[in-house]
Amino acid sequence: MDKRIDSRFERLEKALSSLVDSVTKYHPSVAQAEELQAADAQLSLGLEEVQVHQNNHLLIQQLRRTSSALDAQIRDTLTSLASTRKDIVSTQITKFSSEPNHPISYDELLAYARRISKTTLPPAATILTASPSPETQTPAAGGATSEPQPQPSSAVTPSARTPSRTESPVANGTLPQPTNPDPPAQQNSASQNTSLPEGMSQYLNPLSGQVFFPWPLEDKIRSGALASYQILVEQGIDPRGYDPATEEERRRKEEDERKAKEEREKAEREDRERQLREERERLRVERERQREKEQEAWRKTSIATGMPGAAMPARAASGTGEKKQFQFTNLDDLDDDDDDEG
């Protein structure tokens, strides 16, 4: 490449020196000028080839660097794969049986829970926090109201009455039966002494008066996660991967885009209306200006000729029609006559 460029430079120098010699001898030659032009064109082509050669050389160097980097990456990847394979082969594998080895089967656990669900109660805190509604309570048979639970019997044991000295035995030797003047009053006082106040009974028996359900209520089910998934499925939305925050953000962006579009359309509509108003105003001003020019030309023509209707423009004449009595040129003529008389 260097030899080719040097040869073209030498040709250009020879042609240039020949042309300069001919000019200095006052005998220029056209052939030498054409030779100089051809040498210059050939040198330009050679310089373009040098530029392409240099660009290709730079590209080749860049490709070599890229190839070296990729080769190093491939070597590192193969080394990593070899070490990983070695680790995998040397790792001890634990074998598990394909059959379930649980001591209690799933069906047996469910059957046990079903059997004990009728005779067990949930914790007291759960019942206190979720009291049943009046609609969910089952009425008693026959529509009768729930009867209060019987109070425990009195623990007071009545003692036998000691006979007084004035009592005398009966002839058959039996003692008379002792009389109890007020047994109901004694039982009521005994029950009041043994029963707890209403404020204390809820602490000793927190489940008193509660209706037990071994399943969750309908309002609890409808407010759970499964009900939310069912609502999404009914709306045609896949619950898997559904994010309410992302959906809300998408709706907010759509609302913002809709508002921005409405505002942009409103601004464009206002711009169009403003341009129409400006165009109408411009046309009106031009018409007014043209009308004033026509009236001014008409007035000057009528004053110069002295004939009011001689030089009336066609537009003014056609526009006035039968309203010629409203022309102002007669007043101008009268003013001119007054000036002449004065």
FENVEN-V713038 format. One record per pair of residues at least 4 apart in sequence whose C-alpha atoms are under 8 Angstrom apart, sorted by the first residue. I is the first residue (numbers start at 1). J is the second residue. D is the distance in whole Angstrom. If there is no record, write none. Layout:
i->I j->J d->D
i->I j->J d->D
This chain:
i->1 j->5 d->6
i->1 j->50 d->7
i->2 j->6 d->6
i->3 j->7 d->6
i->4 j->8 d->6
i->4 j->46 d->8
i->5 j->9 d->6
i->5 j->43 d->7
i->5 j->46 d->6
i->5 j->47 d->8
i->6 j->10 d->6
i->7 j->11 d->6
i->8 j->12 d->6
i->8 j->39 d->7
i->8 j->42 d->7
i->8 j->43 d->6
i->8 j->46 d->8
i->9 j->13 d->6
i->9 j->43 d->7
i->10 j->14 d->6
i->11 j->15 d->6
i->11 j->39 d->6
i->12 j->16 d->6
i->12 j->36 d->6
i->12 j->39 d->5
i->12 j->40 d->6
i->12 j->43 d->8
i->13 j->17 d->6
i->14 j->18 d->6
i->15 j->19 d->6
i->15 j->32 d->6
i->15 j->33 d->8
i->15 j->35 d->6
i->15 j->36 d->5
i->15 j->39 d->7
i->16 j->20 d->6
i->16 j->36 d->6
i->17 j->21 d->6
i->18 j->22 d->6
i->18 j->32 d->7
i->19 j->23 d->6
i->19 j->28 d->7
i->19 j->29 d->7
i->19 j->32 d->6
i->19 j->33 d->6
i->19 j->36 d->8
i->20 j->24 d->6
i->21 j->25 d->6
i->22 j->26 d->6
i->22 j->27 d->5
i->22 j->28 d->5
i->22 j->29 d->7
i->23 j->27 d->6
i->23 j->28 d->5
i->29 j->33 d->7
i->30 j->34 d->6
i->31 j->35 d->6
i->32 j->36 d->6
i->33 j->37 d->6
i->34 j->38 d->6
i->35 j->39 d->6
i->36 j->40 d->6
i->37 j->41 d->6
i->38 j->42 d->6
i->39 j->43 d->6
i->40 j->44 d->6
i->41 j->45 d->6
i->42 j->46 d->6
i->43 j->47 d->6
i->44 j->48 d->6
i->45 j->49 d->6
i->46 j->50 d->6
i->47 j->51 d->6
i->48 j->52 d->6
i->49 j->53 d->6
i->50 j->54 d->6
i->51 j->55 d->6
i->52 j->56 d->6
i->53 j->57 d->6
i->54 j->58 d->6
i->55 j->59 d->6
i->56 j->60 d->6
i->57 j->61 d->6
i->58 j->62 d->6
i->59 j->63 d->6
i->60 j->64 d->6
i->61 j->65 d->6
i->62 j->66 d->6
i->63 j->67 d->6
i->64 j->68 d->6
i->65 j->69 d->6
i->66 j->70 d->6
i->67 j->71 d->6
i->68 j->72 d->6
i->69 j->73 d->6
i->70 j->74 d->6
i->71 j->75 d->6
i->72 j->76 d->6
i->73 j->77 d->6
i->74 j->78 d->6
i->75 j->79 d->6
i->76 j->80 d->6
i->77 j->81 d->6
i->78 j->82 d->6
i->79 j->83 d->6
i->80 j->84 d->6
i->81 j->85 d->6
i->82 j->86 d->6
i->83 j->87 d->6
i->84 j->88 d->6
i->85 j->89 d->6
i->86 j->90 d->6
i->87 j->91 d->6
i->104 j->108 d->7
i->104 j->109 d->7
i->105 j->109 d->6
i->106 j->110 d->6
i->107 j->111 d->6
i->108 j->112 d->6
i->109 j->113 d->6
i->110 j->114 d->6
i->111 j->115 d->6
i->112 j->116 d->6
i->113 j->117 d->6
i->114 j->118 d->8
i->116 j->120 d->6
i->117 j->121 d->8
i->117 j->214 d->6
i->118 j->214 d->7
i->121 j->212 d->7
i->121 j->214 d->8
i->122 j->126 d->7
i->122 j->127 d->7
i->123 j->127 d->7
i->124 j->128 d->6
i->124 j->206 d->7
i->124 j->207 d->7
i->125 j->129 d->6
i->126 j->130 d->6
i->127 j->131 d->6
i->127 j->207 d->8
i->127 j->210 d->8
i->131 j->210 d->8
i->132 j->136 d->6
i->132 j->137 d->7
i->132 j->211 d->7
i->133 j->137 d->7
i->137 j->211 d->7
i->139 j->143 d->6
i->139 j->144 d->8
i->139 j->145 d->7
i->140 j->144 d->6
i->140 j->145 d->6
i->140 j->146 d->7
i->151 j->191 d->8
i->151 j->195 d->8
i->152 j->195 d->8
i->153 j->191 d->7
i->154 j->187 d->8
i->154 j->190 d->6
i->154 j->191 d->6
i->154 j->194 d->7
i->155 j->194 d->8
i->156 j->190 d->7
i->161 j->178 d->7
i->163 j->167 d->7
i->168 j->175 d->8
i->169 j->173 d->6
i->169 j->174 d->6
i->169 j->175 d->5
i->169 j->176 d->7
i->170 j->174 d->6
i->170 j->175 d->6
i->170 j->176 d->7
i->182 j->186 d->7
i->183 j->187 d->6
i->184 j->188 d->6
i->185 j->189 d->6
i->186 j->190 d->6
i->187 j->191 d->6
i->188 j->192 d->6
i->189 j->193 d->6
i->190 j->194 d->6
i->191 j->195 d->6
i->196 j->200 d->6
i->196 j->201 d->6
i->197 j->201 d->6
i->198 j->202 d->7
i->199 j->203 d->8
i->200 j->204 d->7
i->201 j->205 d->6
i->201 j->206 d->8
i->202 j->206 d->5
i->202 j->207 d->8
i->202 j->208 d->7
i->216 j->220 d->6
i->216 j->221 d->7
i->217 j->221 d->6
i->218 j->222 d->6
i->219 j->223 d->6
i->220 j->224 d->6
i->221 j->226 d->8
i->221 j->227 d->7
i->222 j->226 d->8
i->222 j->227 d->5
i->222 j->228 d->8
i->223 j->227 d->7
i->223 j->228 d->8
i->224 j->228 d->7
i->225 j->229 d->6
i->226 j->230 d->6
i->227 j->231 d->6
i->228 j->232 d->6
i->229 j->233 d->6
i->229 j->239 d->6
i->230 j->234 d->6
i->231 j->235 d->6
i->232 j->236 d->6
i->232 j->237 d->5
i->232 j->238 d->7
i->232 j->239 d->6
i->233 j->237 d->5
i->233 j->238 d->6
i->233 j->239 d->7
i->237 j->242 d->8
i->238 j->242 d->7
i->242 j->247 d->8
i->243 j->247 d->6
i->244 j->248 d->6
i->245 j->249 d->6
i->246 j->250 d->6
i->247 j->251 d->6
i->248 j->252 d->6
i->249 j->253 d->6
i->250 j->254 d->6
i->251 j->255 d->6
i->252 j->256 d->6
i->253 j->257 d->6
i->254 j->258 d->6
i->255 j->259 d->6
i->256 j->260 d->6
i->257 j->261 d->6
i->258 j->262 d->6
i->259 j->263 d->6
i->260 j->264 d->6
i->261 j->265 d->6
i->262 j->266 d->6
i->263 j->267 d->6
i->264 j->268 d->6
i->265 j->269 d->6
i->266 j->270 d->6
i->267 j->271 d->6
i->268 j->272 d->6
i->269 j->273 d->6
i->270 j->274 d->6
i->271 j->275 d->6
i->272 j->276 d->6
i->273 j->277 d->6
i->274 j->278 d->6
i->275 j->279 d->6
i->276 j->280 d->6
i->277 j->281 d->6
i->278 j->282 d->6
i->279 j->283 d->6
i->280 j->284 d->6
i->281 j->285 d->6
i->282 j->286 d->6
i->283 j->287 d->6
i->284 j->288 d->6
i->285 j->289 d->6
i->286 j->290 d->6
i->287 j->291 d->6
i->288 j->292 d->6
i->289 j->293 d->6
i->290 j->294 d->6
i->291 j->295 d->6
i->292 j->296 d->6
i->293 j->297 d->6
i->294 j->298 d->6
i->294 j->313 d->7
i->294 j->316 d->8
i->295 j->299 d->6
i->295 j->316 d->8
i->296 j->300 d->6
i->297 j->301 d->6
i->298 j->302 d->6
i->298 j->311 d->6
i->298 j->312 d->6
i->298 j->313 d->7
i->299 j->303 d->6
i->299 j->329 d->6
i->300 j->304 d->6
i->301 j->305 d->6
i->301 j->311 d->6
i->302 j->306 d->6
i->302 j->307 d->5
i->302 j->308 d->5
i->302 j->309 d->7
i->302 j->310 d->7
i->302 j->311 d->6
i->302 j->312 d->8
i->302 j->329 d->7
i->303 j->307 d->7
i->303 j->308 d->7
i->303 j->329 d->8
i->303 j->332 d->8
i->303 j->333 d->7
i->305 j->310 d->8
i->306 j->333 d->7
i->307 j->311 d->8
i->308 j->312 d->8
i->308 j->329 d->6
i->308 j->330 d->7
i->312 j->316 d->7
i->312 j->317 d->6
i->313 j->317 d->6
i->314 j->318 d->6
i->315 j->319 d->6
i->316 j->320 d->6
i->317 j->321 d->6
i->320 j->324 d->6
i->323 j->327 d->8
i->328 j->332 d->7
i->329 j->333 d->6
i->330 j->334 d->6
i->331 j->335 d->6
i->332 j->336 d->6
i->333 j->337 d->6
i->334 j->338 d->6
i->335 j->339 d->6
i->336 j->340 d->6
i->337 j->341 d->6
i->338 j->342 d->6
